[in-house]
Amino acid sequence: MSAGIFLVFVFLILFVLAVCVVASSVKIVPQAHAYVVERLGAYQGTWSVGIHFKMPIFDRVARRVILKEQVVDFAPQPVITKDNVTMRIDTVVFFQITDPKLFTYGVENPIMAIENLTATTLRNIIGELELDQTLTSRETINTKMRASLDEATDPWGIKVNRVELKNIIPPAEIQNSMERQMKAERERREAVTRAEGEKKASVTVAEGKKAAAILEAEAEKQSAILRAEAQKEKMIREAEGQAEAIMKVQQATADGIRMLREAGADEAVLKLKSLEAFAKAADGHATKIIIPSEIQGIAGLAGSVKEIMAK
């Protein structure tokens, strides 16, 4: 009985060991990863995404490689510009592993290698630029560094996608000078803005005065036009009244003559009427009276006229 129990116990141990060995031989590679596998210490292959089986004891996963883009932020590095100004610049490198085998066997410590290569490349580029160029040429420096690092890291299975200068820290005295310069520039812009505002205000006021003067002139013009039209209307009406009066006088004269003719008055009566009109004219204040020849002839007929009038 004890021997049977012992055999069962041994069988269970062997079964558990077999399960553990089989389980350790099955590997699942997740997305955006790659496994570098060695067999007996030599490179055997690179596993991509999926399930894989390895030989127990003989095979091992030498390195798990991340294929996603990675970001490394390096500490500030001291650099010297062409005009002998020492500053500190920290960089950010965006890279991606393209060949897991080269990344595993190409260099001992890839991140440290990239950091040292970045510092060396940065010193070479900044050493060719003066301080002002360094502060205003970030994009140019980024492009040159990316090209240099990408070429240098290619044998390591690394592709450098982008390099960014995170901070450029000049010496304290230069920082103070830059701050004073920036303050002066802000004050200048403020003064320019204030002057432009005052100019616009003056233009607005002038335009307002101009508009008011134009409106006043237009009002005066309209008033003058209305006055002229009123005077014109007055003169027209006066002329029409005088014309109407003359027409009535002429009409009355014509009616009187017509009535005399209808009453059968002869030439003597008409001359007598003319004599009466002349008498009325003589009653005026004129000092000289010109008597027509016709009236002189009428004087001799005064007696006969009186007799006619008496009848």
Buried (B, 14 or more C-beta within 10 A) or exposed (E): EEEEEEEEEEEEEEEEEEEEEEEEBEBEBEEEBBBBBBBEEEEBBBBEBEEBEBEEEEBBBBBBBBBEEBEBEBEBBEBEBEEEBEBBBBBBBBBBBBBBBBBBBBBEEBBEBBBEBBBBBBBEBBEEBBBEBBBEBEEEBBEBBBEBBBEBBBEBBBBBEBBBBEEBEBEEEBEEEEEEEEEEEEEEEEEEEEEEEEEEEEEEEEEEEEEEEEEEEEEEEEEEEEEEEEEEEEEEEEEEEEEEEEEEEEEEEEEEEEEBEEEEBEEBBEBBBBBEEBEEEEEEEEEEEEEEEEBEEBEEBEEEBEEBEEE
